[in-house]
Amino acid sequence: MKRIFFLSLLLLGAIGVAHAEKADSEKPTLIDSDTLTYDDVKQVNVATGNVVLTRGTLIMKADRVVVTTDPSGYQFATLYAAPGKLATFKQKRDGGPDLWIDGHAERIEYDGKTEITKLFSKAQMRRLQGDKPTDEVNGEFISYDSRTEFYSVNNTVNGVSQPGAGRIRAVIQPRPKAAP
C-alpha cells in the first residue's frame, strides 16, 4: 500500500518542492552545432550535427534541433536524436545547491512559454542530487512541467498505444527522515 501511495505521489509530481531554476527563463538561448540555418521571417532556427542548446542551467543535446520563436518572443525547441541514439536534457532545480533533473528520449519537445518538456519514445527522467539519482521514471511518453514538478508518464502517445512499449517503471528512493 505504501508503494502505491509513493508511486502516486511521484507520478502526480507531489514529491519534493524544488522547481526548475527560475533564472533560466530570463537567459539567452545559445546553440552550438556543426551547421545552422536561420529564417528571420519565419523565426525558425535549424541546427544539425552534435547540437548543444544551453539556456542558463538547461542543457539539451541532440543530432538536430529546430527552435521557433513566437511573436511574443517565446521559444519552442524540438530535439531529434540520431538513429540509434537519444536526445538528452539536464537542468538545475531550485531548492538546493546540487539538485538536478535530467532525461532522454528519441524526440524531446521543450515549450519555453509553459516550461513543459515532453519526451517521446524510450523516455526516461531522473531527479538527481549531484550525480546520484533519487527518483527515476521510464515510459514511452513523459510530460514534465518544470514549474510545478508535475510528471505524467504513459505508454501511449497522442492516445495511441505504442506496440511493445511494456509497462511504466518508477524507482522511488526512500527520503531521509527529518531530525527530531
C-alpha positions in Angstrom: 0.0 0.0 0.0 2.9 2.4 0.8 4.5 1.7 -2.6 1.3 2.6 -4.4 1.0 5.8 -2.4 4.6 6.9 -3.1 4.3 5.9 -6.8 1.1 8.1 -7.0 2.9 11.0 -5.4 5.8 10.7 -7.8 3.5 10.5 -10.9 1.4 13.4 -9.6 4.6 15.5 -9.0 3.9 15.9 -5.3 7.3 14.7 -4.2 9.8 17.5 -3.5 9.4 21.2 -3.6 12.2 22.1 -5.9 11.4 23.7 -9.2 13.5 24.5 -12.3 16.0 27.3 -11.9 13.8 30.4 -12.1 16.6 32.5 -13.7 16.8 30.2 -16.7 13.7 31.7 -18.3 15.5 35.1 -18.5 18.7 33.8 -20.1 19.5 33.9 -23.8 19.5 30.6 -25.8 22.9 29.5 -27.0 23.2 27.0 -29.8 26.4 25.2 -30.7 26.3 22.9 -33.8 28.0 21.8 -37.0 25.5 23.7 -39.2 22.8 26.3 -38.6 20.2 27.8 -40.8 18.2 30.8 -39.6 15.0 32.1 -41.2 14.4 35.6 -39.8 11.0 36.0 -41.4 9.6 32.7 -40.0 11.7 32.9 -36.8 13.0 29.4 -37.3 16.5 28.1 -36.5 17.5 24.6 -37.6 20.8 23.3 -36.1 22.3 19.9 -37.1 25.3 17.9 -36.0 26.2 17.5 -32.4 23.9 20.2 -31.3 24.2 21.6 -27.8 21.4 24.1 -26.8 22.1 26.0 -23.5 19.8 28.3 -21.7 21.0 29.1 -18.2 21.4 25.8 -16.4 19.2 24.0 -19.1 21.4 21.9 -21.4 19.9 20.0 -24.3 21.8 17.8 -26.7 20.7 16.2 -30.0 21.6 15.5 -33.6 19.1 18.0 -34.9 17.3 20.9 -33.1 14.5 23.1 -34.5 13.9 26.3 -32.5 11.0 28.6 -33.3 10.1 31.9 -31.7 6.5 33.1 -31.5 5.5 36.7 -31.9 5.6 37.2 -28.1 9.3 36.1 -28.0 8.7 32.7 -26.5 11.0 29.9 -27.9 10.0 26.3 -28.6 12.6 23.6 -29.3 12.2 20.2 -30.8 15.2 17.9 -30.4 15.7 14.9 -32.7 18.2 12.1 -31.8 20.4 10.5 -34.4 19.3 7.0 -35.5 20.0 4.6 -32.6 20.8 7.4 -30.2 18.8 9.5 -27.7 18.4 13.3 -27.3 19.1 14.5 -23.7 18.4 17.4 -21.4 19.6 18.4 -17.9 18.5 21.3 -15.7 19.3 22.6 -12.3 16.3 22.8 -9.9 15.8 25.4 -7.2 15.6 24.2 -3.6 19.2 23.2 -3.1 22.8 23.7 -4.2 23.1 20.4 -6.2 19.6 19.4 -7.3 19.1 18.4 -11.0 16.6 16.8 -13.4 17.7 15.0 -16.5 16.1 12.9 -19.2 16.5 11.4 -22.6 14.3 10.2 -25.5 14.3 9.8 -29.2 12.5 13.2 -29.5 12.2 15.9 -27.0 9.9 19.0 -27.2 10.5 22.0 -25.0 8.0 24.8 -24.6 9.7 28.0 -23.3 6.3 29.6 -22.6 4.9 26.9 -20.3 8.3 25.4 -19.4 6.9 21.9 -20.2 9.2 19.3 -21.6 7.8 16.3 -23.5 9.8 13.2 -24.1 8.7 10.8 -26.9 9.9 7.1 -27.4 12.3 5.4 -25.0 11.7 8.2 -22.5 13.4 8.4 -19.1 13.6 11.1 -16.5 15.6 11.2 -13.3 15.8 13.5 -10.3 19.4 13.9 -9.1 21.2 15.1 -6.1 24.6 15.8 -7.5 25.2 12.8 -9.8 23.2 10.4 -7.6 19.7 9.5 -8.9 16.9 10.0 -6.3 13.9 9.0 -8.4 13.5 7.7 -12.0 10.6 7.1 -14.3 10.6 5.3 -17.7 7.8 5.1 -20.3 7.1 5.8 -24.0 5.9 9.3 -23.2 6.7 11.6 -20.4 5.4 15.1 -19.9 7.2 17.2 -17.3 6.2 20.7 -16.0 9.4 22.2 -14.6 7.4 25.0 -12.8 5.4 22.6 -10.7 7.5 19.4 -10.9 4.4 17.5 -12.3 5.1 14.3 -14.2 2.8 12.4 -16.5 4.1 9.0 -17.7 2.3 6.6 -20.0 2.9 4.2 -22.9 0.6 6.0 -25.3 1.5 8.9 -27.5 -1.4 11.2 -28.5 -3.8 8.5 -27.3 -2.2 5.7 -29.4 -0.8 2.7 -27.6 2.8 2.1 -28.5 3.4 -1.6 -29.6 5.8 -3.4 -27.4 6.0 -0.4 -25.0 5.5 -2.6 -22.0 4.8 -1.2 -18.6 5.9 2.0 -16.9 8.6 1.7 -14.3 9.3 4.1 -11.5 12.1 3.8 -8.9 11.5 5.9 -5.8 14.3 6.2 -3.3 13.5 6.5 0.4 13.7 10.0 1.8 15.9 10.6 4.8 13.9 11.1 8.0 13.9 14.6 9.4 16.0 15.1 12.6 13.8 15.4 15.7 
